[in-house]
Amino acid sequence: MLTRLTVRNLAIVESADVAFGEGLNIITGETGAGKSVLMGALELVLGARADASTVRDGAKEARVEAEFTLTDAQVCADVARILDDAGLPPCEDGALIVRRTVSATGGGRVHVNDAASTVQTLRALGRLLVDVHGPNDHQSLLEESFQRRLLDAYGKVDLAPYAAAWRNLCDLRTELDALQGDAGDFAEECERLRYAVDELDAANLCEEDETELPARHAAAAHAAEILDCANAVTSALSGDDDASAANALASAGARLAEMAKYHEPAQEWREELESVAVRVQELARSVEDSVSRLDADPETLQALDDRLSLVQRLKRKYNCPTVPALLELRDARAARLADLEGRDGRIRELTDAVAAAEAAVAKAGATLGAARRKASERFAKAVTKELHGLGFLKAGFGAALTARAPDASGCDAVEFRFEPNPGEPPRPLRDIASTGEIARVMLAVKAVSAEHDAIPVLVFDEIDSNIGGEVGRAVGERLRAVSRHHQVIAITHLPQSAVWGDRHLAVAKTVSGGRTRTAIRVLEGDDRVAEIARMLGGASLTSVVAQHARELLALAADKPVKK
């Protein structure tokens, strides 16, 4: 629920801290006292468009902060998902704090749980948490999609089977449309793919082109230098020159053999020296063997050079850093080419699959429509009963379903219809001219759907305008009934409605120091009696009016709420 709304320097409100409670919160006050400013403040933190002109004269900025306490598991999960997607801190102990600042020079800031955020995130949160209805704010009730969602929620209609059938149909149609695209585009794509596959196949690439080819090319390009170095190394290791390593080791071995006759450790040294001599000979043979296979032929070098150039060109052309990447690209394009070349057969398969999927959608749509029609009968009776209690004693309400082309929501259009008087044909709600009528219809619908509506906070801004007397009492009674399933905040001018509130807040305008200020306070006891009396009698606050106020409050307190 909304626990607190803090407003600073917004229009005539210099500073206001409003604490809301569970159940029905009533807000009253003289016309122009600032009640509409409170609603504007709430809409700001719900993502409404900001206007610098609303900043109080002389202030640098206006600030609105709303604190919500979240208890419903589904609402908590939905809010957590939005916060996580936006990279915002999670709610601690179910507390959500949203803040909106509007600068007098234009622009502003948004914070959610003390972290910078966006207006788009506020709107997403607002759609989950608060539903605002005013005397001219019933457009949602006139929308077919809103009417359909209300009916589905009321009837607990299972949309999942139809939704699955519709998604399958859409996926198949998308694939079929892609295959049935422009024939010229299709031919061009096949030609491009075929050229790439043929070119890569002709290159006969292999893993060795990535690892061994550069080394072989480098060796062939520097064959002369390698041979010169190898000859020098083998000569130094095992040449005939007395200075070669092999001859030097042989000479040293002979001296150690002579030494061993008189000095025992020399025998061990001699054996080690012979081992070294063997390794030197093996090293020399390895060098000779390696360079003996070195091909210094210019034609071989040219072939290696051509091969390396080809591999590098293909890497650049297809933007592949390695030969394995080129091989993967070749396989992917070959697979795509095979798919396209099998296009006609796949089109036939998809055409049959789409026909079957359309039949499945029609069947699921018929089941969905039957469930909706069953729910519409119960829904219409319940709303009609509520309308009778709201002063439409002979009125009727209907939820008509008409067949239409399938879409994501089903195969039926839902239209709420209102019959104000017997003998008159039912009319779509959008044809109702009176804001008082449409406001009461909205309240009746909300009263019926309250148990099924997931939005936790409902705000009614003067929905009882243009009515009075006994109908006003009925409106207040229905507001309280709705508040047993939601937190309700209602601005009203009708005392017959106001007495039903669980919490009564009064907005008053004062002038101090030449500036207009708005104050908000909670009314209890005699203060509440005085406010109801003011609403009843205006300036004539006689004892009779005060007694009437007490009687209205007592009646609302004692009478059980109609569920």
VOGU-3710 file (C-alpha; in Angstrom, 3 decimals, decimal comma):
1> mltrltvrnl> 0,000/0,000/0,000  0,965/3,671/-0,235  2,073/4,610/3,277  3,321/8,180/2,818  3,334/10,963/0,251  5,737/13,863/0,805  5,367/17,033/-1,269  7,656/20,065/-1,304  7,155/23,307/-3,271  4,597/21,992/-5,737
11> aivesadvaf> 2,083/24,655/-6,851  0,430/26,034/-3,703  1,754/23,220/-1,518  4,888/24,436/0,215  5,288/21,389/2,431  3,004/18,424/3,027  3,502/14,998/4,560  0,494/12,746/4,095  0,327/9,395/5,889  -2,142/6,927/4,426
21> geglniitge> -3,554/3,852/6,114  -5,158/0,602/5,103  -8,712/0,485/3,835  -10,536/3,607/2,653  -8,634/6,914/2,888  -10,939/9,910/2,353  -9,561/13,334/1,362  -11,839/16,383/1,612  -11,476/20,152/1,559  -12,749/23,341/0,018
31> tgagksvlmg> -12,505/23,790/-3,742  -9,044/25,133/-4,574  -7,525/24,031/-1,278  -4,967/21,817/-3,002  -6,549/18,391/-3,305  -5,839/18,279/-7,025  -2,217/19,165/-6,293  -1,950/16,030/-4,186  -3,228/13,975/-7,081  -0,773/15,725/-9,390
41> alelvlgara> 2,025/14,912/-6,955  1,065/11,249/-6,877  0,879/11,102/-10,660  4,377/12,630/-10,859  5,904/9,755/-8,913  3,918/7,375/-11,108  5,698/8,742/-14,194  3,423/11,548/-15,423  4,921/14,302/-17,517  6,670/16,973/-15,452
51> dastvrdgak> 6,030/20,688/-15,998  8,403/23,331/-14,645  5,454/25,714/-14,229  4,169/23,575/-11,346  7,179/24,515/-9,179  6,118/26,908/-6,427  7,031/30,545/-7,116  10,408/31,378/-5,608  11,511/27,750/-5,232  14,347/26,211/-7,225
61> earveaeftl> 12,643/22,846/-7,510  9,661/20,767/-6,478  10,066/17,365/-4,902  7,610/14,503/-4,432  8,384/11,272/-2,606  6,145/8,246/-2,195  6,719/5,312/0,132  5,065/1,967/-0,575  4,896/-1,115/1,602  4,637/-4,263/-0,500
71> tdaqvcadva> 3,094/-7,412/0,977  1,451/-9,320/-1,890  3,826/-12,038/-3,154  3,017/-11,526/-6,838  3,331/-7,737/-6,641  6,654/-8,104/-4,793  7,932/-10,472/-7,504  6,819/-8,161/-10,330  8,399/-5,109/-8,688  11,612/-7,041/-8,002
81> rilddaglpp> 11,783/-8,005/-11,683  11,449/-4,371/-12,818  14,089/-3,206/-10,332  16,476/-5,975/-11,360  16,019/-5,242/-15,069  16,745/-1,555/-14,392  19,786/-2,325/-12,229  18,186/-0,774/-9,140  18,538/-1,804/-5,470  15,929/-4,311/-4,262
91> cedgalivrr> 13,255/-3,450/-1,732  14,284/-4,023/1,867  11,554/-5,508/4,051  9,024/-4,739/1,305  9,719/-0,974/1,346  9,768/0,824/-2,014  10,686/4,535/-2,115  10,273/6,562/-5,312  11,240/10,225/-5,612  10,761/12,767/-8,387
101> tvsatgggrv> 12,366/16,212/-8,518  11,267/18,907/-10,977  13,512/21,919/-11,568  12,063/25,405/-12,063  14,416/25,799/-15,031  13,314/22,561/-16,663  14,477/18,985/-16,338  14,476/16,907/-13,204  15,669/13,756/-11,488  14,183/10,365/-10,637
111> hvndaastvq> 15,281/8,086/-7,805  14,045/4,629/-6,856  15,266/3,219/-3,541  17,775/6,127/-3,450  19,334/5,138/-6,784  19,109/7,257/-9,942  16,485/5,944/-12,334  14,249/6,936/-15,249  10,685/8,084/-15,825  10,108/4,903/-17,846
121> tlralgrllv> 10,870/2,825/-14,757  8,471/4,960/-12,691  5,739/4,300/-15,220  6,399/0,567/-15,170  6,204/0,535/-11,365  3,149/2,792/-11,393  1,209/0,444/-13,666  1,774/-2,332/-11,129  1,011/-0,381/-7,973  -1,596/2,350/-8,498
131> dvhgpndhqs> -4,740/2,772/-10,599  -6,030/6,368/-10,735  -9,627/7,219/-11,660  -11,001/10,730/-11,875  -14,156/12,409/-13,171  -12,600/12,616/-16,616  -10,186/9,703/-16,296  -12,147/6,663/-17,351  -10,620/6,094/-20,740  -9,184/2,741/-19,698
141> lleesfqrrl> -12,694/1,436/-19,007  -13,651/2,347/-22,569  -10,794/0,340/-24,110  -11,618/-3,108/-25,421  -8,330/-4,539/-24,142  -9,040/-3,290/-20,606  -12,565/-4,703/-20,678  -11,248/-8,048/-21,879  -8,600/-8,224/-19,138  -11,209/-7,398/-16,486
151> ldaygkvdla> -13,517/-10,124/-17,733  -10,693/-12,681/-17,914  -9,539/-11,840/-14,391  -13,069/-12,036/-13,015  -13,773/-15,380/-14,677  -10,308/-16,789/-13,922  -10,100/-17,576/-17,622  -7,086/-19,731/-18,511  -5,342/-18,041/-21,448  -2,308/-20,365/-21,504
161> pyaaawrnlc> -3,575/-23,019/-23,990  -4,680/-20,408/-26,499  -1,510/-18,338/-26,029  0,663/-21,392/-26,746  -1,317/-22,220/-29,903  -1,106/-18,602/-31,086  2,676/-18,381/-30,507  3,188/-21,596/-32,472  1,112/-20,233/-35,362  3,030/-16,945/-35,368
171> dlrteldalq> 6,387/-18,739/-35,391  5,356/-20,928/-38,320  3,977/-17,964/-40,252  7,177/-16,004/-39,681  9,301/-18,850/-41,044  6,970/-19,349/-44,002  6,931/-15,633/-44,828  10,728/-15,581/-44,768  10,908/-18,462/-47,250  8,224/-16,949/-49,452
181> gdagdfaeec> 10,032/-13,629/-49,676  11,109/-11,929/-52,869  12,263/-14,559/-55,370  14,985/-12,228/-56,627  16,392/-11,804/-53,147  16,240/-15,561/-52,692  18,178/-16,225/-55,906  20,778/-13,585/-55,062  21,338/-15,020/-51,592  21,740/-18,532/-53,024
191> erlryavdel> 24,272/-17,224/-55,548  26,278/-15,434/-52,842  26,284/-18,501/-50,629  27,210/-20,853/-53,458  30,109/-18,625/-54,554  31,493/-18,489/-50,997  31,205/-22,248/-50,483  32,829/-22,982/-53,868  35,665/-20,555/-53,215  36,407/-21,997/-49,785
201> daanlceede> 36,145/-25,554/-51,066  38,555/-24,755/-53,917  41,064/-23,471/-51,367  41,050/-26,940/-49,743  41,861/-25,414/-46,368  43,038/-27,524/-43,441  44,251/-27,008/-39,872  47,905/-27,175/-41,045  47,389/-23,956/-43,012  47,102/-22,163/-39,692
211> telparhaaa> 50,028/-23,774/-37,869  52,607/-25,352/-40,266  52,296/-23,216/-43,399  53,779/-19,996/-41,920  56,737/-21,970/-40,495  57,408/-23,781/-43,790  57,221/-20,512/-45,695  59,666/-18,809/-43,331  62,099/-21,749/-43,622  61,987/-21,803/-47,429
221> ahaaeildca> 62,387/-18,041/-47,657  65,585/-18,184/-45,564  66,970/-21,529/-46,764  70,431/-20,166/-47,662  70,922/-18,566/-44,288  69,731/-21,727/-42,543  72,148/-23,928/-44,541  75,105/-21,666/-43,782  74,304/-21,721/-40,095  73,760/-25,498/-40,076
231> navtsalsgd> 77,119/-26,156/-41,781  78,880/-23,984/-39,258  77,164/-25,761/-36,377  77,954/-29,291/-37,615  81,569/-28,321/-38,324  81,923/-26,933/-34,816  80,361/-30,040/-33,316  81,901/-32,894/-35,330  84,216/-31,509/-37,997  87,727/-32,768/-38,782
241> ddasaanala> 89,264/-29,682/-37,311  91,060/-30,345/-34,044  89,055/-27,509/-32,533  85,708/-29,270/-33,088  83,782/-30,360/-30,059  84,005/-34,055/-30,984  87,806/-33,994/-31,342  88,244/-31,943/-28,186  86,120/-34,398/-26,218  88,044/-37,387/-27,631
251> sagarlaema> 91,343/-35,826/-26,586  90,013/-35,091/-23,132  88,718/-38,673/-22,845  92,158/-40,078/-23,597  93,736/-37,966/-20,898  91,066/-39,030/-18,373  91,705/-42,707/-19,257  95,385/-42,191/-18,488  94,507/-40,366/-15,259  92,172/-43,167/-14,163
261> kyhepaqewr> 95,185/-45,534/-13,784  96,310/-43,503/-10,807  93,176/-41,586/-9,700  89,920/-43,532/-9,265  87,408/-40,572/-9,660  88,789/-39,953/-13,153  87,097/-43,138/-14,365  83,668/-41,730/-13,495  84,545/-38,437/-15,163  85,600/-40,304/-18,280
271> eelesvavrv> 82,244/-42,107/-18,461  80,401/-38,804/-18,143  82,581/-37,325/-20,875  81,771/-40,217/-23,196  78,061/-39,591/-22,593  78,511/-35,930/-23,516  80,418/-36,948/-26,631  77,552/-39,195/-27,713  75,038/-36,354/-27,271  77,236/-34,015/-29,293
281> qelarsveds> 77,343/-36,532/-32,136  73,520/-36,971/-31,977  73,028/-33,221/-32,050  75,236/-32,869/-35,091  73,321/-35,638/-36,917  69,983/-33,988/-36,016  71,104/-30,694/-37,504  72,338/-32,427/-40,642  69,131/-34,451/-41,002  66,884/-31,388/-40,563
291> vsrldadpet> 68,602/-29,218/-43,099  68,899/-32,126/-45,537  65,093/-32,015/-45,903  65,068/-28,251/-46,384  63,849/-27,424/-49,875  65,614/-24,375/-51,218  64,071/-24,733/-54,642  62,644/-21,370/-55,891  59,516/-23,097/-57,217  58,794/-24,560/-53,790
301> lqalddrlsl> 59,210/-21,148/-52,209  56,834/-19,630/-54,779  54,227/-22,299/-54,114  54,406/-21,697/-50,376  54,245/-17,950/-50,944  51,136/-18,318/-53,114  49,475/-20,575/-50,559  50,147/-18,186/-47,690  48,840/-15,246/-49,730  45,658/-17,181/-50,547
311> vqrlkrkync> 44,992/-18,007/-46,885  45,575/-14,404/-45,786  43,291/-13,073/-48,549  40,450/-15,389/-47,528  40,821/-14,390/-43,884  40,511/-10,707/-44,822  37,662/-11,245/-47,271  35,483/-13,218/-44,860  36,645/-11,364/-41,748  37,868/-14,553/-40,072
321> ptvpallelr> 40,999/-14,351/-37,882  41,944/-18,032/-38,226  41,673/-20,934/-40,646  39,369/-22,881/-38,243  37,048/-19,861/-38,294  37,046/-19,956/-42,098  36,141/-23,652/-42,007  33,245/-22,942/-39,602  31,989/-20,135/-41,852  32,126/-22,455/-44,864
331> daraarladl> 30,041/-25,089/-43,073  27,485/-22,495/-41,889  27,025/-21,088/-45,396  26,795/-24,556/-46,874  24,059/-25,422/-44,354  22,158/-22,217/-45,169  22,500/-22,930/-48,873  21,135/-26,426/-48,378  18,161/-24,996/-46,494  17,416/-22,520/-49,260
341> egrdgrirel> 17,845/-25,071/-52,021  15,344/-27,260/-50,163  13,038/-24,252/-49,921  10,164/-25,587/-52,000  9,864/-28,736/-49,929  10,086/-26,772/-46,705  7,439/-24,335/-47,953  5,081/-27,243/-48,547  5,798/-28,579/-45,064  5,246/-25,170/-43,480
351> tdavaaaeaa> 2,057/-24,538/-45,438  0,597/-27,757/-44,049  1,888/-26,903/-40,548  0,343/-23,414/-40,680  -3,020/-24,863/-41,705  -2,877/-27,294/-38,770  -1,806/-24,507/-36,418  -4,684/-22,293/-37,604  -7,091/-25,100/-36,833  -5,513/-25,473/-33,375
361> vakagatlga> -5,889/-21,714/-32,769  -9,528/-21,830/-33,845  -10,205/-24,748/-31,491  -8,398/-23,122/-28,568  -10,137/-19,827/-29,389  -13,543/-21,506/-29,275  -12,737/-22,967/-25,855  -11,507/-19,574/-24,667  -14,609/-17,846/-26,029  -16,898/-20,308/-24,272
371> arrkaserfa> -15,149/-19,617/-20,967  -15,474/-15,872/-21,536  -19,168/-16,081/-22,385  -19,793/-18,066/-19,233  -17,893/-15,488/-17,190  -19,634/-12,572/-18,942  -23,051/-13,716/-17,772  -21,977/-13,796/-14,128  -20,021/-10,566/-14,486  -22,959/-8,710/-16,068
381> kavtkelhgl> -25,335/-9,803/-13,297  -22,894/-8,752/-10,573  -22,220/-5,324/-12,100  -25,928/-4,738/-12,702  -26,594/-5,434/-9,030  -23,935/-2,908/-8,048  -25,401/-0,319/-10,424  -28,818/-0,698/-8,808  -27,225/0,158/-5,487  -25,557/3,200/-7,036
391> gflkagfgaa> -28,818/4,779/-8,135  -29,361/3,108/-11,503  -32,412/1,261/-10,221  -33,562/-0,006/-13,598  -30,243/-0,061/-15,413  -28,678/-3,091/-17,017  -25,095/-4,016/-17,816  -23,744/-6,490/-20,319  -20,444/-7,857/-21,547  -20,995/-8,760/-25,192
401> ltarapdasg> -18,631/-11,004/-27,145  -18,424/-10,845/-30,924  -16,292/-12,994/-33,198  -13,296/-11,395/-34,876  -10,062/-12,433/-36,531  -7,732/-14,228/-34,109  -4,941/-12,298/-32,445  -2,805/-12,751/-29,348  -5,804/-12,224/-27,046  -8,247/-14,625/-28,682
411> cdavefrfep> -10,953/-14,771/-31,315  -13,512/-12,548/-29,567  -13,950/-8,807/-29,094  -15,298/-7,855/-25,657  -17,578/-4,840/-25,329  -19,130/-3,593/-22,085  -22,634/-2,237/-22,697  -24,843/-0,077/-20,517  -28,640/0,066/-20,542  -29,646/3,084/-18,388
421> npgepprplr> -33,395/2,555/-18,659  -35,686/-0,376/-19,511  -36,766/-0,414/-23,112  -33,681/1,412/-24,338  -31,150/-0,595/-26,316  -27,843/-1,328/-24,585  -25,132/1,106/-25,614  -21,352/0,732/-25,573  -19,819/2,484/-22,592  -18,004/4,898/-24,909
431> diastgeiar> -21,403/6,299/-25,929  -22,254/7,365/-22,359  -22,026/11,145/-22,226  -22,395/11,806/-18,502  -19,193/11,699/-16,447  -21,346/10,946/-13,422  -22,756/7,866/-15,149  -19,438/6,553/-16,355  -17,865/7,191/-12,934  -20,484/5,080/-11,237
441> vmlavkavsa> -20,162/2,353/-13,839  -16,416/2,326/-13,193  -17,015/2,032/-9,458  -19,502/-0,790/-9,992  -17,033/-2,662/-12,167  -14,248/-2,109/-9,619  -16,486/-3,270/-6,796  -17,194/-6,517/-8,639  -13,645/-7,131/-9,843  -11,901/-5,980/-6,642
451> ehdaipvlvf> -11,073/-9,488/-5,484  -9,499/-10,297/-8,857  -7,674/-7,027/-9,570  -3,958/-7,316/-8,768  -3,250/-3,562/-8,496  -2,960/-2,869/-4,739  -3,762/0,892/-4,628  -6,863/2,449/-6,199  -7,271/6,226/-6,332  -10,699/7,768/-7,041
461> deidsnigge> -10,545/11,502/-7,682  -14,054/12,958/-7,278  -15,760/10,072/-9,058  -18,935/11,044/-7,153  -19,150/14,416/-8,887  -22,539/15,217/-10,437  -24,353/12,958/-7,959  -25,603/13,387/-4,421  -27,898/12,281/-1,639  -28,677/8,590/-1,416
471> vgravgerlr> -26,493/7,802/-4,426  -23,570/9,474/-2,667  -24,122/7,180/0,311  -24,130/4,173/-2,005  -20,877/5,352/-3,616  -19,232/5,635/-0,215  -20,470/2,191/0,756  -19,073/0,671/-2,439  -15,760/2,474/-1,952  -15,427/0,869/1,442
481> avsrhhqvia> -16,346/-2,521/-0,005  -13,581/-2,171/-2,595  -11,166/-1,086/0,152  -11,487/-4,482/1,820  -9,424/-5,889/-1,060  -7,340/-2,833/-1,962  -6,076/0,314/-0,353  -8,426/3,041/-1,627  -7,742/6,783/-1,678  -10,786/8,870/-2,567
491> ithlpqsavw> -11,147/12,626/-2,977  -14,744/13,653/-2,514  -17,027/16,648/-2,009  -19,909/14,505/-0,835  -20,389/14,079/2,929  -22,501/10,981/2,270  -19,414/9,382/0,694  -16,836/10,832/3,072  -18,330/9,295/6,227  -17,427/5,796/5,016
501> gdrhlavakt> -13,692/6,420/5,243  -11,467/4,470/7,612  -9,098/7,453/7,633  -10,147/11,039/6,941  -7,664/13,670/5,717  -8,627/17,314/5,330  -6,887/19,758/3,011  -7,076/23,430/4,004  -5,708/26,563/2,369  -4,267/29,410/4,430
511> vsggrtrtai> -2,631/32,743/3,618  0,427/33,789/5,609  2,949/36,497/4,832  1,216/37,183/1,553  1,702/33,576/0,395  -0,912/30,855/-0,014  -0,129/27,587/1,711  -1,852/24,214/1,897  -2,003/22,165/5,086  -3,152/18,555/5,450
521> rvlegddrva> -4,171/16,881/8,672  -5,871/13,728/9,884  -9,368/14,283/11,277  -10,756/12,381/14,245  -13,575/12,861/16,741  -15,126/16,324/16,807  -12,805/17,584/14,066  -14,207/15,019/11,680  -17,759/15,870/12,704  -17,011/19,526/11,979
531> eiarmlggas> -15,637/18,703/8,510  -18,671/16,564/7,594  -20,927/19,362/8,897  -19,066/21,893/6,742  -19,609/19,675/3,711  -23,307/19,401/4,570  -24,075/22,982/5,398  -21,307/25,115/4,020  -21,015/28,261/6,089  -24,169/27,489/8,094
541> ltsvvaqhar> -22,637/25,188/10,713  -25,724/24,967/12,930  -26,285/22,411/15,653  -28,786/20,660/13,383  -26,138/20,268/10,687  -23,609/19,030/13,230  -26,101/16,480/14,542  -26,758/15,334/11,000  -23,013/14,876/10,525  -22,804/12,719/13,669
551> ellalaadkp> -25,707/10,602/12,473  -24,107/10,024/9,083  -20,834/8,980/10,706  -22,633/6,692/13,129  -24,630/5,111/10,305  -21,467/4,391/8,309  -19,695/3,019/11,394  -22,513/0,673/12,413  -23,821/-0,561/9,104  -22,122/-3,693/7,791
561> vkk> -20,408/-3,319/4,452  -22,119/-4,967/1,498  -19,689/-7,404/-0,112
//
